[in-house]
Structure formats: C-alpha cells, structure tokens
Amino acid sequence: MASGLACLAAFGLWDHPSVVSRHGDTARQSVAQALAVGLTVFFLHLVDAHHPPAAATALLITSGITRPGPPLYGMLTDLALVLVLAPVLAKTLHGPSGVDSEG
C-alpha cells in the first residue's frame, strides 16, 4: 500500500481518474504502476517475505481502482487493528509458550 500511495503522490495521480473510468492507462499511470509493483516486490525480497498479493495491492492503488479516501483509510485502520490484536489474541488463547492452554 505504501509504495502504491507513494507512487500516486510522486506522479501527481492522487485525483487522476481510474483506468476503469478512462478505459485505459496514461503514460504516467503505467510508469507509476510499474514502479509501485517493482518497489513492492523488491522490498518483499529484501525482507524475505514473499507475498504476491502485495504487488497486486500496489497495482490496484496506482491504477486508481482502489482510490485514496475513506474506504482505503478504513482498510488501513482495519489492517493496523489486526496487526495489533492478532499477537495479543494469540498469547491469550495459547499462552506465552505458544501451546494451546487447554491441551
């Protein structure tokens, strides 16, 4: 998401119409899309956390299909909650050793 949003800002595409409404890409959108996907794949490779759907997310954002605004910000908020709550729930349900507390 970060690389997609950064490329939107860097290429001045924040309020640009989506590829769906335009029925095609502009040159700026194509370059922003390629760079966002490339940066995402590169970063994931650096941290050894291969996750192909992350590149698709960057592509959706830079193509304008997923627009910056309340729906995207809501998704970011939900993601942050999951990242914070998942470890807490895992510790609560499985204890500090990671073994199911009932078994």
One Martini backbone bead per residue (centre of mass of N, CA, C, O) as a GRO file, in nm:
protein
  103
    1MET     BB    1   0.058   0.063  -0.020
    2ALA     BB    2   0.292   0.259   0.007
    3SER     BB    3   0.394   0.248  -0.288
    4GLY     BB    4   0.130   0.335  -0.420
    5LEU     BB    5   0.096   0.607  -0.275
    6ALA     BB    6   0.373   0.724  -0.349
    7CYS     BB    7   0.326   0.713  -0.660
    8LEU     BB    8   0.084   0.892  -0.672
    9ALA     BB    9   0.228   1.141  -0.560
   10ALA     BB   10   0.484   1.153  -0.749
   11PHE     BB   11   0.278   1.157  -1.023
   12GLY     BB   12   0.006   1.317  -0.973
   13LEU     BB   13  -0.258   1.085  -0.910
   14TRP     BB   14  -0.463   1.129  -0.681
   15ASP     BB   15  -0.712   1.259  -0.890
   16HIS     BB   16  -0.706   1.050  -1.095
   17PRO     BB   17  -0.844   0.861  -1.305
   18SER     BB   18  -0.926   0.561  -1.365
   19VAL     BB   19  -0.882   0.300  -1.583
   20VAL     BB   20  -1.186   0.241  -1.602
   21SER     BB   21  -1.297   0.532  -1.674
   22ARG     BB   22  -1.078   0.563  -1.924
   23HIS     BB   23  -1.005   0.288  -2.073
   24GLY     BB   24  -0.704   0.339  -1.956
   25ASP     BB   25  -0.376   0.434  -1.970
   26THR     BB   26  -0.134   0.633  -1.881
   27ALA     BB   27   0.192   0.692  -1.873
   28ARG     BB   28   0.206   0.763  -1.572
   29GLN     BB   29   0.053   0.515  -1.472
   30SER     BB   30   0.240   0.299  -1.583
   31VAL     BB   31   0.492   0.387  -1.427
   32ALA     BB   32   0.369   0.378  -1.142
   33GLN     BB   33   0.292   0.081  -1.149
   34ALA     BB   34   0.571  -0.041  -1.201
   35LEU     BB   35   0.712   0.088  -0.955
   36ALA     BB   36   0.527  -0.021  -0.730
   37VAL     BB   37   0.571  -0.319  -0.790
   38GLY     BB   38   0.881  -0.320  -0.780
   39LEU     BB   39   0.909  -0.213  -0.487
   40THR     BB   40   0.751  -0.436  -0.351
   41VAL     BB   41   0.920  -0.679  -0.444
   42PHE     BB   42   1.190  -0.574  -0.337
   43PHE     BB   43   1.116  -0.548  -0.039
   44LEU     BB   44   1.024  -0.842   0.003
   45HIS     BB   45   1.299  -0.959  -0.067
   46LEU     BB   46   1.469  -0.821   0.155
   47VAL     BB   47   1.266  -0.953   0.391
   48ASP     BB   48   1.170  -1.239   0.316
   49ALA     BB   49   0.836  -1.172   0.212
   50HIS     BB   50   0.660  -1.339   0.012
   51HIS     BB   51   0.368  -1.152  -0.149
   52PRO     BB   52   0.191  -1.113  -0.426
   53PRO     BB   53  -0.065  -0.942  -0.333
   54ALA     BB   54   0.096  -0.679  -0.281
   55ALA     BB   55   0.133  -0.604  -0.581
   56ALA     BB   56  -0.169  -0.582  -0.641
   57THR     BB   57  -0.223  -0.348  -0.450
   58ALA     BB   58  -0.039  -0.144  -0.588
   59LEU     BB   59  -0.190  -0.159  -0.859
   60LEU     BB   60  -0.472  -0.070  -0.762
   61ILE     BB   61  -0.383   0.208  -0.663
   62THR     BB   62  -0.235   0.322  -0.929
   63SER     BB   63  -0.499   0.272  -1.114
   64GLY     BB   64  -0.761   0.368  -0.923
   65ILE     BB   65  -0.946   0.142  -0.808
   66THR     BB   66  -0.811   0.225  -0.539
   67ARG     BB   67  -0.897   0.486  -0.355
   68PRO     BB   68  -0.824   0.753  -0.199
   69GLY     BB   69  -0.982   0.728   0.119
   70PRO     BB   70  -1.203   0.604   0.334
   71PRO     BB   71  -1.183   0.304   0.241
   72LEU     BB   72  -0.872   0.286   0.262
   73TYR     BB   73  -0.848   0.388   0.555
   74GLY     BB   74  -1.017   0.161   0.674
   75MET     BB   75  -0.828  -0.067   0.585
   76LEU     BB   76  -0.581   0.037   0.745
   77THR     BB   77  -0.715   0.021   1.022
   78ASP     BB   78  -0.777  -0.280   1.015
   79LEU     BB   79  -0.486  -0.373   0.981
   80ALA     BB   80  -0.377  -0.252   1.243
   81LEU     BB   81  -0.561  -0.414   1.432
   82VAL     BB   82  -0.463  -0.692   1.350
   83LEU     BB   83  -0.158  -0.645   1.420
   84VAL     BB   84  -0.226  -0.596   1.726
   85LEU     BB   85  -0.437  -0.833   1.806
   86ALA     BB   86  -0.316  -1.107   1.723
   87PRO     BB   87  -0.092  -1.140   1.943
   88VAL     BB   88  -0.281  -1.111   2.184
   89LEU     BB   89  -0.466  -1.351   2.118
   90ALA     BB   90  -0.248  -1.567   2.104
   91LYS     BB   91  -0.158  -1.539   2.401
   92THR     BB   92  -0.434  -1.588   2.530
   93LEU     BB   93  -0.495  -1.874   2.391
   94HIS     BB   94  -0.169  -2.000   2.411
   95GLY     BB   95   0.022  -1.854   2.551
   96PRO     BB   96   0.365  -1.793   2.579
   97SER     BB   97   0.450  -2.082   2.435
   98GLY     BB   98   0.214  -2.155   2.201
   99VAL     BB   99   0.036  -2.342   2.364
  100ASP     BB  100  -0.239  -2.479   2.426
  101SER     BB  101  -0.405  -2.424   2.733
  102GLU     BB  102  -0.591  -2.698   2.719
  103GLY     BB  103  -0.348  -2.918   2.615
   0.00000   0.00000   0.00000
